[in-house]
Amino acid sequence: MVDANERVRTLRIVSLAALGVALVVAAPWIGWVYVAFLVPVAATFLAVDLTIKKVARPERVSAGAILITLTVLAVGVAINGGSTSAALPWLILPVATAAARFRPAVVIAGMALTAVAILAATFGADPTRASEDPVPVIATLGLLVSVVAIIWAIQAAELYHRGTAVLDPLTELLNRTSLLPRFNEISHQARLTRRPVSMLMCDIDTFKEINDMWGHDRGDAVLRDVAYQMRKQLRSFELIYRLGGEEFLVVLPNVGRRRAREIAERLRAAVESNRVSGLRITMSVGVSAATGDDVEFDTLFKAADMALYEAKRAGRNRVVVRGPGGESRTYPPRGEASEAGSDRLSVRANP
């Protein structure tokens, strides 16, 4: 919602400026009273820009501004001619901007509310005049549907392309493109609250053997199934990314080293205990963590990557935690390989 507000700000400015110029030019014919109605509309959108980034529910702020604008315009139309008012078509503008911000259900509700406002400002204000010539009302309702449909189609196309830009098409996980912007927000919050952030670097063991033995289609199926198993173990704010190949990265806001190790073990065990795409698959995990001002992407990423390397070197199918001083701890300890981790031929044995 905040991002959408930034994208439609220019649209609002251009729209209000165009209306202001039109009203000033037309004032000798329609009167100056219309110009006064632009003042509360402009004040409303200014209030949105000043508050939308500071509130917990920005969609309510935006919806409130749209309702206020629609109400002001409807009142202006009702007291200045109703169905013959020059401003009647402008009633579609608030819902047109809503189509660029809200999901379809909200836009449909906005269209219905706008249609009610149009009828109230015309037939409700002066039913006789509106009944004598209903064409302006009919034309405005048709324009309402047409404009919203066009903006809705443009918005849907933009959301599709934005989604494909930040999502991995194979696993439907977030990809590298979306990683850094989100991590910057998390690190900034960690510095303000002095809270920890943990990072898990996950890698499917012997994945090259899967591709070589069963083909890339089977390998793709394994990646999808592993991603699914991992997502089931994580909460909505615990972010998982596919870095490429068989590597995944999990970012855990407000999670310290001990809790991160528990989550990593849960992920490793989930992959091991479920027969992924008909194969017995294992995964190694490297864990790093930091708190407050020490939460930096490069530092955490390198530490988690080194821990993952140690997990591979210790026999795979393990979790290695990198400490603040560079020391590492392996779970399970070296030499205690799990049943699946010690069975190097398990990929071959389970078609």
C-alpha positions as CSV (number, residue, x, y, z in Angstrom):
1,M,0.0,0.0,0.0
2,V,2.8,2.4,0.8
3,D,4.6,1.5,-2.4
4,A,1.3,2.0,-4.4
5,N,0.9,5.4,-2.7
6,E,4.3,6.5,-4.0
7,R,3.4,5.4,-7.5
8,V,0.1,7.2,-7.7
9,R,1.3,10.4,-6.1
10,T,2.2,11.9,-9.5
11,L,-1.2,10.8,-10.8
12,R,-2.9,12.6,-8.0
13,I,-0.9,15.8,-8.4
14,V,-1.6,15.9,-12.2
15,S,-5.2,15.1,-11.7
16,L,-5.8,17.8,-9.1
17,A,-3.8,20.4,-11.1
18,A,-5.9,19.6,-14.2
19,L,-9.1,19.9,-12.3
20,G,-8.0,23.2,-10.8
21,V,-7.1,24.7,-14.1
22,A,-10.3,23.5,-15.7
23,L,-12.4,25.0,-12.9
24,V,-10.6,28.3,-13.0
25,V,-11.0,28.6,-16.7
26,A,-14.7,27.6,-16.5
27,A,-15.5,29.8,-13.5
28,P,-17.0,32.6,-15.6
29,W,-19.7,30.2,-16.8
30,I,-20.2,27.8,-13.8
31,G,-19.2,30.0,-10.9
32,W,-16.3,29.9,-8.4
33,V,-18.0,27.7,-5.9
34,Y,-16.5,24.6,-7.6
35,V,-13.0,25.7,-6.9
36,A,-13.7,25.7,-3.1
37,F,-14.4,22.0,-3.3
38,L,-10.8,21.3,-4.4
39,V,-9.4,22.6,-1.1
40,P,-10.6,19.7,1.2
41,V,-9.7,17.2,-1.5
42,A,-6.2,18.5,-1.7
43,A,-5.9,18.7,2.1
44,T,-7.0,15.1,2.3
45,F,-4.4,13.7,0.0
46,L,-1.7,15.8,1.7
47,A,-2.7,14.2,5.0
48,V,-2.4,10.8,3.4
49,D,1.2,11.5,2.2
50,L,2.2,12.7,5.6
51,T,0.7,9.8,7.6
52,I,0.6,6.7,5.4
53,K,4.2,5.6,6.3
54,K,3.6,6.1,10.0
55,V,0.5,4.0,10.6
56,A,0.1,0.3,11.1
57,R,-2.9,0.0,8.6
58,P,-2.0,2.3,5.7
59,E,-4.8,0.8,3.6
60,R,-7.4,2.4,6.0
61,V,-5.8,5.8,5.6
62,S,-5.9,5.5,1.8
63,A,-9.5,4.2,1.8
64,G,-10.6,7.0,4.1
65,A,-9.1,9.6,1.8
66,I,-10.9,8.1,-1.2
67,L,-14.2,8.1,0.7
68,I,-13.8,11.7,1.8
69,T,-13.0,12.8,-1.8
70,L,-16.0,10.9,-3.2
71,T,-18.2,12.5,-0.6
72,V,-16.9,16.0,-1.2
73,L,-17.3,15.7,-5.0
74,A,-20.8,14.2,-4.7
75,V,-22.0,17.0,-2.5
76,G,-20.5,19.5,-4.9
77,V,-22.4,17.9,-7.8
78,A,-25.6,17.7,-5.9
79,I,-25.7,21.4,-5.0
80,N,-24.5,22.6,-8.4
81,G,-26.9,21.1,-10.8
82,G,-27.1,17.4,-10.1
83,S,-27.4,15.5,-13.4
84,T,-26.6,18.7,-15.3
85,S,-23.4,19.5,-13.3
86,A,-20.2,19.8,-15.2
87,A,-18.4,18.0,-12.5
88,L,-20.6,14.8,-12.6
89,P,-18.0,12.7,-14.5
90,W,-15.3,13.6,-12.0
91,L,-17.0,11.4,-9.4
92,I,-15.2,8.4,-11.0
93,L,-11.7,9.8,-10.1
94,P,-11.5,8.5,-6.5
95,V,-12.3,4.9,-7.4
96,A,-10.0,5.2,-10.4
97,T,-7.1,5.8,-8.1
98,A,-8.3,3.0,-5.8
99,A,-8.0,0.6,-8.8
100,A,-4.2,1.3,-8.7
101,R,-3.9,0.4,-5.0
102,F,-6.4,-2.2,-3.8
103,R,-7.2,-5.8,-4.6
104,P,-10.1,-6.6,-6.9
105,A,-12.8,-7.1,-4.2
106,V,-12.1,-3.6,-2.7
107,V,-12.2,-2.1,-6.2
108,I,-15.6,-3.7,-7.0
109,A,-16.9,-2.4,-3.7
110,G,-15.6,1.0,-4.6
111,M,-17.3,0.9,-8.0
112,A,-20.6,0.0,-6.3
113,L,-20.2,2.9,-3.8
114,T,-19.4,5.3,-6.6
115,A,-22.5,4.3,-8.5
116,V,-24.6,4.9,-5.4
117,A,-22.9,8.3,-5.0
118,I,-23.6,9.2,-8.7
119,L,-27.3,8.3,-8.3
120,A,-27.6,10.1,-5.0
121,A,-26.0,13.3,-6.4
122,T,-28.4,13.2,-9.4
123,F,-31.7,11.4,-8.9
124,G,-31.4,11.9,-5.1
125,A,-30.8,15.6,-5.3
126,D,-33.2,16.5,-8.1
127,P,-35.2,13.4,-9.4
128,T,-37.3,15.5,-11.8
129,R,-34.3,17.0,-13.6
130,A,-32.5,13.7,-13.7
131,S,-35.6,11.8,-15.0
132,E,-36.1,14.4,-17.8
133,D,-32.6,13.8,-19.1
134,P,-30.9,10.6,-17.7
135,V,-28.3,10.5,-20.4
136,P,-25.5,12.3,-18.4
137,V,-26.0,9.8,-15.6
138,I,-26.0,6.8,-17.9
139,A,-22.9,8.1,-19.6
140,T,-21.1,8.7,-16.3
141,L,-21.9,5.2,-15.1
142,G,-20.6,3.7,-18.4
143,L,-17.5,5.8,-18.0
144,L,-17.0,4.6,-14.5
145,V,-16.9,1.0,-15.5
146,S,-14.6,1.7,-18.6
147,V,-12.0,3.7,-16.8
148,V,-11.8,1.4,-13.8
149,A,-11.5,-1.6,-16.1
150,I,-8.6,0.0,-18.0
151,I,-6.7,1.0,-14.9
152,W,-7.4,-2.4,-13.3
153,A,-5.9,-4.2,-16.4
154,I,-2.8,-2.0,-16.2
155,Q,-2.4,-2.6,-12.5
156,A,-2.7,-6.3,-12.9
157,A,0.0,-6.4,-15.6
158,E,2.3,-4.4,-13.4
159,L,1.8,-6.6,-10.4
160,Y,2.4,-9.7,-12.6
161,H,5.7,-8.3,-13.9
162,R,6.7,-7.1,-10.4
163,G,5.9,-10.6,-9.1
164,T,7.9,-12.4,-11.7
165,A,10.9,-10.0,-11.0
166,V,11.1,-11.0,-7.3
167,L,9.9,-14.6,-7.4
168,D,11.7,-17.7,-8.4
169,P,9.5,-19.3,-11.1
170,L,10.4,-22.9,-10.2
171,T,9.8,-22.9,-6.4
172,E,7.8,-19.7,-6.1
173,L,10.1,-18.5,-3.4
174,L,11.6,-15.0,-3.2
175,N,14.8,-14.6,-5.2
176,R,18.0,-12.6,-4.9
177,T,16.4,-9.5,-6.4
178,S,14.1,-9.1,-3.4
179,L,16.6,-10.1,-0.8
180,L,18.7,-7.0,-0.2
181,P,15.9,-4.4,0.0
182,R,14.0,-6.5,2.5
183,F,17.2,-7.3,4.5
184,N,18.0,-3.5,4.7
185,E,14.6,-2.9,6.3
186,I,15.2,-5.8,8.8
187,S,18.7,-4.6,9.7
188,H,17.5,-1.0,10.2
189,Q,14.8,-2.3,12.6
190,A,17.3,-4.5,14.4
191,R,19.5,-1.4,15.1
192,L,16.6,0.6,16.4
193,T,15.3,-2.2,18.7
194,R,18.6,-3.9,19.5
195,R,17.1,-7.2,18.5
196,P,18.9,-10.2,16.8
197,V,18.7,-11.4,13.3
198,S,19.7,-14.8,12.1
199,M,20.6,-16.3,8.7
200,L,20.4,-19.9,7.6
201,M,22.3,-21.0,4.5
202,C,20.8,-24.3,3.3
203,D,22.1,-26.6,0.6
204,I,20.7,-29.9,-0.7
205,D,23.3,-32.6,-0.4
206,T,24.6,-34.4,-3.5
207,F,22.2,-32.6,-5.7
208,K,24.4,-33.0,-8.8
209,E,24.1,-36.8,-8.4
210,I,20.3,-36.4,-8.6
211,N,20.5,-34.4,-11.9
212,D,23.1,-36.8,-13.3
213,M,21.2,-39.9,-12.3
214,W,17.5,-39.0,-12.8
215,G,17.6,-36.0,-15.1
216,H,16.9,-32.3,-14.6
217,D,13.1,-32.8,-14.5
218,R,13.5,-34.9,-11.4
219,G,16.0,-32.4,-10.0
220,D,13.4,-29.6,-10.5
221,A,10.8,-31.6,-8.8
222,V,13.2,-32.1,-5.8
223,L,13.8,-28.4,-5.6
224,R,10.1,-27.7,-5.6
225,D,9.4,-30.3,-2.9
226,V,12.3,-29.2,-0.7
227,A,11.1,-25.6,-0.9
228,Y,7.6,-26.8,0.1
229,Q,8.8,-28.8,3.0
230,M,10.9,-25.8,4.3
231,R,8.0,-23.3,3.9
232,K,5.8,-25.5,6.0
233,Q,8.3,-25.2,8.9
234,L,8.5,-21.4,8.8
235,R,6.2,-18.7,10.0
236,S,5.1,-15.9,7.6
237,F,7.7,-13.3,8.8
238,E,10.5,-15.9,8.5
239,L,11.7,-15.3,5.0
240,I,13.0,-17.9,2.6
241,Y,14.8,-17.2,-0.6
242,R,16.2,-19.4,-3.4
243,L,19.7,-18.1,-4.2
244,G,20.1,-20.3,-7.3
245,G,20.8,-24.0,-7.9
246,E,20.2,-26.0,-4.8
247,E,20.9,-23.2,-2.3
248,F,18.3,-21.5,-0.1
249,L,18.6,-18.7,2.4
250,V,16.4,-18.2,5.4
251,V,16.3,-14.8,7.2
252,L,14.9,-14.8,10.7
253,P,14.1,-11.4,12.3
254,N,14.1,-11.2,16.1
255,V,15.6,-14.7,16.3
256,G,18.9,-15.3,18.2
257,R,21.5,-18.0,17.6
258,R,20.1,-20.7,19.8
259,R,16.6,-20.4,18.4
260,A,18.0,-20.2,14.9
261,R,19.8,-23.5,15.4
262,E,16.5,-25.1,16.5
263,I,14.8,-23.8,13.4
264,A,17.7,-25.0,11.2
265,E,17.5,-28.5,12.7
266,R,13.7,-28.5,12.2
267,L,14.2,-27.7,8.5
268,R,17.0,-30.3,8.1
269,A,14.9,-33.0,9.8
270,A,11.8,-32.1,7.7
271,V,13.7,-32.6,4.5
272,E,15.3,-35.8,5.7
273,S,12.1,-37.4,7.1
274,N,10.0,-36.8,4.0
275,R,10.6,-38.8,0.8
276,V,11.1,-35.8,-1.5
277,S,9.9,-36.7,-5.1
278,G,10.3,-40.3,-4.2
279,L,14.0,-39.9,-3.1
280,R,15.6,-39.8,0.2
281,I,17.1,-36.3,0.3
282,T,19.3,-34.6,3.0
283,M,20.3,-31.0,3.5
284,S,23.1,-29.2,5.2
285,V,22.6,-25.9,7.0
286,G,25.0,-23.1,8.1
287,V,23.8,-20.7,10.8
288,S,24.9,-17.2,11.7
289,A,23.4,-14.5,13.9
290,A,24.0,-10.9,15.1
291,T,22.3,-8.3,17.2
292,G,21.7,-4.5,16.8
293,D,24.4,-2.6,15.1
294,D,26.2,-5.8,14.2
295,V,23.4,-6.9,11.8
296,E,25.1,-6.5,8.4
297,F,24.2,-8.6,5.4
298,D,27.8,-9.3,4.1
299,T,29.0,-10.4,7.6
300,L,26.0,-12.7,8.3
301,F,26.1,-14.1,4.8
302,K,29.8,-14.9,4.8
303,A,29.5,-16.5,8.3
304,A,26.5,-18.6,7.3
305,D,28.3,-19.7,4.1
306,M,31.4,-20.7,6.0
307,A,29.2,-22.7,8.5
308,L,27.6,-24.4,5.6
309,Y,31.0,-25.4,4.2
310,E,31.9,-26.9,7.5
311,A,28.7,-28.8,7.6
312,K,29.5,-30.3,4.2
313,R,33.0,-31.1,5.2
314,A,31.8,-32.8,8.5
315,G,29.7,-35.3,6.5
316,R,26.6,-33.4,5.3
317,N,23.1,-33.6,6.7
318,R,24.2,-31.4,9.6
319,V,23.7,-28.0,11.1
320,V,26.7,-25.9,11.9
321,V,26.4,-22.7,13.9
322,R,29.0,-20.0,13.5
323,G,29.7,-18.1,16.8
324,P,30.4,-14.4,17.2
325,G,34.2,-15.1,17.5
326,G,34.4,-17.3,14.4
327,E,34.1,-20.5,16.4
328,S,31.7,-23.2,15.1
329,R,29.5,-25.9,16.7
330,T,28.2,-28.9,14.7
331,Y,24.9,-30.6,15.2
332,P,25.0,-33.6,15.4
333,P,28.7,-33.6,16.5
334,R,31.3,-34.8,14.0
335,G,31.2,-38.6,13.5
336,E,27.5,-38.9,14.4
337,A,26.0,-38.9,11.0
338,S,22.3,-39.6,10.7
339,E,21.0,-42.7,9.0
340,A,20.0,-40.8,5.8
341,G,23.2,-38.7,5.8
342,S,25.4,-41.8,6.0
343,D,23.6,-43.5,3.1
344,R,25.4,-42.0,0.2
345,L,23.6,-44.3,-2.2
346,S,20.1,-43.5,-1.0
347,V,19.5,-41.4,-4.1
348,R,20.1,-44.4,-6.3
349,A,18.2,-46.8,-4.1
350,N,14.8,-45.1,-4.1
351,P,13.5,-44.4,-7.6
